[in-house]
């Protein structure tokens, strides 16, 4: 059996490569490795960025500040909606999306742009980090 770190390294490399000539073989191998990882009992999840989550711990100080700003904007947006100030809420929603993108960019930088990140050794969770939406046709993860 191939160690999980080796499988993830190959999976990340395959996900990064662009080879239109060999696309079907690459897609097949990505699916095969992904299936093997899941069959070993690993759970693949999207980043949550809750303060208790391991992915939050991976954020830089700037990433944490961005997350706090994001939460502030979310509260303001919800308040604007409650007050039926929908135009202001829409503006806040747009700012919220930009802040979320910045936070995801910070996380992607922290994990060296990997698509799949193994959390601490005692964890069975792997973070699915498709920061550019490059793999949207490969994986439907909820």
Order of alpha helices (4+ residues) and beta strands (2+ residues): alpha-alpha-beta-alpha-alpha-alpha-beta-beta
